[in-house]
Amino acid sequence: MASQLEGGGGSSDTGASLSGTYKARVAAFAAVGYVVYLLMLILALAIVAGSAALLILKPSLVVIKLGWKLGIPMLVLVWGLLRALKVTTVEPTGIPLTPSMAPKLFAIIDELSQTLKVPPLEKVLATEDYNAAVVQRPRLGFFGSRNTLIIGFPLMQSLSVEDLKAVLAHEFGHLSGNHGRFTGWIYRAVRSYVALLETTGSNALLDRFLNWYVPRLDSMTFPLRRQNEYEADAASAEIVGADRAGQALTNVHVRGAVEPGFWSAVKSQVLTTAHPPANLFLDWEKRVDSLQPADAEQALVFALQEVTGDTDTHPSLSDRLRSLGVEPRIEPVPEHSAARELLGEQYGYVAQHTGYRWAASVNDAWKAKHEQVLQGRKRVTELEVLARQRALDAEESYELADLNEDLNPERDALPAFQAVLAINPAHLGAQFSVGRILLARDDAAGVAVMQPLETSRDPSLRFAASSILAGYFSRAGDQLASEACAERAAAAYRERMASRE
């Protein structure tokens, strides 16, 4: 359901106006990858076979030298091309769900698979993400794929059974034999080519071709892949009805608004404990259940304000609802979540082990961060003792303010950073911190503080300043200013990457 959560995308046009000529061009270019691969393989095999035949039929020193200079490199190429068919990509991980564990869930999966005529799933996994998706991994390079359904446990905790069914129908819609066979094939082909490109570094010739080919295929197929999102929504509407499909989209966005606060609270525990919490997903359920109507309304307003971008295949919520013909509305959190209804007695097991998985994945980083907290507190004590002996200079005051902001998030950090600017008005770190805090509070006074940093010599500082300003102007409704800042942020990012390379 990455498609449910990621913003972006243009108008509500479902792509029906895409011309047959355009589709023919896309189909031809999408087939180029297969054709070039097969031609490379056939040509290399022919050269190897020809070299071997000459060695057998007309052995001579010249033939041996020719075979060594031509046949051996072609044999290496053949081996590399065949290895590309066995390329291994990162396998998705999670808590395996089986029909015996969750028969009600698999009854829904089987119903959707049969109705929408999707390829069989290799496995179903529960993960710690607020997300759902069908992850496709190449089976033989870009020839075929293995499909894994991942369902975020927090997502299951947040939705009703019907909403989750709508979400899964959308994901299956990308693979459906009923909806947009052609766009579905393009959607899968681009993913397969990208996955292959990520793992072909050992095959220089194929890697060079894919580095040229994949970006062009990605660009050319953009309208079709955006259309596939609408077709996946249509598949969802076919299964649960347009109203429920649209309401599921709305509920995903609204209840997902608790995610930043939830993770902030979880991560703040590093200040007090050396071990990450493993029971966090029981807390997630409580946080979603406690979502207040006013907060839900605000979350919906923000979600509907998102506009479709020019570089994202995923349309905005408002465009998708418009395409479905559904008006957005707030719906109460279900009394019984899909997680409890569909997992039954296995709910506690999945909740516990999903938490264990997350805790294990962050354990080392968590311990390192906790150690930094302990060292930071020691340094704060040193600076506070020093402050009682003499006035701290600007750097010492900034260090103390910066540490206190991290270690004591309940305090207002703004006065301490403003005090640093009183000592040294040109202190970049304090200037950035003051601007950042003011703009996070949607205080327009932060604009004058932050804007001078957009001309800094440091591209990282320019990138951060422009990004924060872009977010502020977007929330304020000034899209022109927001886009200008975003362009400056992009330019600074490119400069930063170039300098690193």
N, C-alpha and C positions, 0 to 999 in steps of 0.2 A: 503494500500500500504506500510505497514511497510516493506513488502518484497521488495519493490522497493528501499527503502532508506537504509536499514541496510546492512552493508558490510559483508563479510565473504565468506566462502565456497570453496572448493577444485578444482576439475577439471571440465571440461565441460561435463563429462560423465552424461548423463541424467538418469542413473539408470536402463537402459534397461537390463543390465547384471545381475541384482539382481536375484538370483536363486529362483526357486519355493520352495525349501526346506526352505530357509531363510524366504520367505513370509509366509509359513505355520507356522513356529515357531512364527513369529510376530503375526499372526492372533490368534494363540492359546494363546499366552501370553496376548494379548490385551483383549481376552475374559475372562481371569482369573478374572479380576476385577468384571465383571458382575456376573460370577458364584459364586465367594466368597460372594458377597453381597447377592445374592439370597439364597445361602445355609445358611448364618448367619440368614437371616430373617425367612426362613422356619424352621430351627432348633429352633430358639427362640420361634416362634409361636407354634411349636409342644410341647415344654416344657410347655408353658403357658396353652395350651389347655389340655395337660395331667394333669397338676396340678389342673386345674379347674374341670376336670372330676372326679379325685380322691376325691376332696372335696365334690362333689355332690353325688357320688356313694358310697364311703366308708369314710364318715367323721370320723376323730379321731384326737387326739392330735398330734400323729406322723405325720399324713398327713398335718395338719395345719402348723406344724413346717417346714415340707419339702416344702410346698407351700410358706411359708414366706422366707425361705432361698434360694429357687431355682426359684420359679415362679415369685416373685416380681422383682428380678434382671433381669430376662428374659423379663418381661413386660417393664421394663425401657429400655432395649436394643432394643426391638421392636419399642418403641416410638422414640428412638434416630435414628434408621435406617429409619423410616418413615419420620422423620423430615429432614433427610439428602436429601430426595427427593424434599423437598421444600426449599432447601438452596437458599438463595438470595445473588447474587454477586453484585458488584458495577455496577449500570446501567450507560452506557455511556450517556453523556450529550452534548448538542449542540443546534443549532437553528433548530427546526423541519422543514423539507422541505416536501411539499405535492404536489400531481399532479396539483392542481389548481394554486399553486405558481410557479411551474417550469415544465410545461407540456413537454417541449423539453427534459429536463433531465430525466423525468420519462419515456418518450418514449424510450430513450436509455436503461434505467434500465429494462424496460419490454422486450425489444428486447433481451438483454443479458440473462435475466432470462429464457426466452423461448428457446433460441438457445442452451444455455448451461445446461438447465434443473436443475436449482438450486432451493433449498427450498425457500418459500416465505420470504420476508423481513418484520420484524415487524415495522420498522421505518427507515427513512433516516435523518441523522443529518449533518449539516454543523458545523465544528469546527474551532478553531484558529490554528490548527496544519498543518504543511507542510507534509501531510500524507493522506492516504486513507486506509481503512480496512473494512472487515466484522467482526464485534465483535460478538462472540457467547457466549451466557449465558445459563447455564443449565436450562432446563425446569423442569425436574424431576431428580435431581441429575445428573448422567451421562447418563440418558435415555432421549435423545432428546435435542434440543436446540432452543433458540430464536435468530434470526439473525438481527443485526442492521448494516446498512451501514453507515459509517462515511466518509465524504469527507471534507478534509481540505480546507477552503476557500482560503488560500494563494496558495494552489496547483491548484485550479481551475483558479485562476488569472494568473498562470504561464504557463498554457498549452493551446493548441488548443482543439477544441471539439474532434477531432480524437484521439489526445494524451490521453485525459481524458477517452475516450471510451476504449482505449487500457489498461489503468491502471485499470479501473473498470472490464474489461474482465479478467485481471489477478486475481483480488481478487475473482471474481465469479468462476474462474477456480479452486480455492481451494475447492469449494463446488460442482463442476460440476458433473452431472451424465454422461457426455460424456468422460471426461478426467480422467483416473486413479481413478475409483470408489474405489478401494481398498486403494490406498495411500490417497485419500481424506478422507475415513473413519478413517484411522489411524491418519491423521492430526487433525481431529475433536475430536477423542477419547482422544488423549493426552491432548488437550486443556480442555476438559470436566473434566478429572481426576484432572488436575492441579487446575482448578477452584474449584472443590469439596474439594480438600485437603486444600485449603486456608480457608475453612469455617467449618471444622469438629472438631474443638478443643473441643467442648462439648461432643463429642462421642469418648471416649478414645479408644475403641476397633477398630472402623472403622478408626480412625485417625492413630493408630499404624500400621494397615495394609497398609493404603495408603502411609504412610511415608516410608515403605519398598518397596511398589510396584511401585509408580510413578517414582522415579529416575531410576529404572531398565527399566521400559517401555520407558522412555524418551531416555535412552541410546540405547536400542535395536532398536528403531524405527528411529534413527537418519538418516540412509541412505534413508529410505522411505520418510521422511519429506523433505529431501533435494531434492529428486526426485520430490516431489510434487511441488516444486518451478518451476522446469523446465516444468512440466506438466501444471502449471498455465500460464507460458509464452507461451506454445503451444496453450492453449485456447485463449489467447490474439491474437496470430498470426492467428488463425483460423477466428477470427472476423474481424480484421483490416489488415491482411497480415503481414508477417514476417518483412518486411522492416519498416512498421509503428510501430509495436510492439517494435522493437529494437530502433527505433528513439525516441519513447516515453520514454523508459528507459534512453536513453542518455540525453534527454531534462530534465528529472526529476533531474538527478544528476547535470547537468551543471547549471541549474537555481537555484537549491537548494544551490549553492555555495554562493549566496547573503545572505543566512540566518544568518550566524554568524555576519556579519557586520550590518545587519538590526536590530537584537536583541540587539547588542551592542549599537547602536545609540538610540534605544528605552529606554534601561535601564539607559543610561547616563543622561536621563532627570530627574532622581531622584535627581540629584545634584542641580536642579533649581526649581523643583515644588514638592509640597506635594501630587499631584494627578496624577495617571498614565494616559497616553494619551488613549483616546477612539477611535481616528480616525486613528489608526496606520495602518490599512489594506489598506487605500487609499495610504499611503506612501509606503507600500509593492509593490503595483502595479507600482508606479513610479520607485522604485529601480530595479525591474525586467526589466522594459522597458529600463532602462538606462545601462543595462549590456553591457559592451564593448566587441568587438570581441576578443581582446587579453586576457581579463579576462575569457571569455568563453573557449578559447583554453586551458588556464592554468588549469581551473577547470576540463576539460575533461582529460587532462594529469594526474592530480592527481587521478581522479576517475578510470582511466584505470590502474594505478599503484597498486591499492588495490589488494591484493591476497586473495584467498579463505582460510579462517581459518579452523582449524580442529574441532572447537567446535560450529560453527554457521551453521544452516541449510540454510542460505541465501547465494547463490553463489555470487561471485564478478561480477561487471558489465562486465568485459572483458569475463568471462566465459559464462555469459548469452547471450551476443552478439554472441559469437562463436557458442553456441548451436543453436541460431536462424539463423546463417549463414549471419549475418549482419555486415558490416563495420561501425565503429563509425565515425560520422561527426557532425559538428556544424550546427545548423539550427537557423535562425533568430527567435526572439520572435514574436509570432503571433500578427498581428494588432488588432484582436478581440479575446480576451481570452475566454475560455470555460465559465468562470464565467459570463461575459457580454452576451455571446450568449445564454446560457442555462437558466440564471436567468431573463434576460430581465429587465422589470420594477422593479423586486424585488431585483436587484443588490444592490442598495443603502441601502435597508432595511437590507439585509443580512450582508453587509459590516459594517453598523453601529452597529447592534446588536451583531455581532461577536466581534467587538471591545469593546462593553459594557461588554460582558461576560468576556473577558480577563481582562479588567480593574477591574471589580468587584472581580475576583478571586485573584488578587494580591494586592488589595487595602490596606489591613491591613499591609502586609509585606512591601509594598511600603512606607506607612506612617512611619513605624518604621525605615526603612532605611533612609528616609529623615531626621528624627529626629537625627539619628546617624551622618548624614552629618553635621547638624547644630552644634552638640556637637563637631565633629571633627574639624570644622573650628574654633570654640572657642579655642580648645586645640592648634591648629596651631598658633593662635595669641599669646597665652601664651608662647609657646616655642620660637617663634620669638622674643618676648620681652626679654625673658631670655637670648637668644643668643646675644643680644646687650649688656648684662650686664657681661656675662662670656662665656667661651667656653663650649659648651654642651659636656657631656660625651657620650660614645658609645650608651647607651640605649636611651638617649634623642635624639641623632642624628638619630638613627634608627626609633624611634617613629615618628619624624618629616618627615623623608623620606617616611615612610610607609603611613602616612596620606596624604602627598602631592601627592603620586602616585594615591591614590583613589580619592582625591578631585580635582586634576588638571591633568587629563589624557592627556592633550595636551602637557604637559612638558615631557622632557626626564628624567626619574627617575634614570637612571643608575649612573650618577655622584654622586648623593646624597648617594646611597648605597655603592658605591666605597669609598666615604669619611668615611663612618662608618668603613669599613675594614682597612682604614689607621689608625684609632684610635685603633681598636681591630681586628686584622686579624683572630681571632678565633670566631668572632661573627657569630653564625649559621644562624640567621635570615637574616643578610646582605649577607652572603655567598650564601644562597639559592636564595635570590632576584637577586643578580648579575648573578648567573648562569642561573636562569630562564629567565631573560631579554635577555642575550646573546644568549641562545639557541633558544628563540622565534624568534630571528633575524637570525637564522641559522649560528651563529658565532661559529666556532669550539673552540674558546677560552673558551667558557662556559663549555666544557667537563671537563677540568682540575679543574674548580671551583666546579662543581656539583658532580663529582665522589666521592670525600671523604665523602659526606653526605650519600652515600649508605651504609656506615658502621656505621652510627649513632646508638646509643642505642634506639632512639625513632623510633618505627616502622612506625609511621605516616610520619615522615620526610623521612625515607628510601623509603616508598611507593611513596611519591611525587617526590623525586629525581629520582628514577628509572623509574617512569612513564614518566617524562619529557625527560629523556635521551633516553628512548625507542622511543618516538615520533621523537626526533631529528635524531637518527640513521636511522629510517625508511625513513624519508624524504631525508636523505643523501644517501640512497640506500644500507646501510650496514645492511642487514637483520639479519645476525648472531648476531651482537652486539645488534640490536634492540630486538631480541628474548631473549637474555641473560638478558637484562635489564627488559624485561617484566616478565621473570620468577622470578627475584629478587623482582619486584614489587608485584607479586602475593604472594610470600612467606611473604613479609612484611604485606600485607593486611590480610593474614590468621592469622598472629601473633597478629595484631591489633584487629581483631575480637575475637580471643581467649581470649585476655586480657580483653576485654569489657565484654564478657560472664562471 
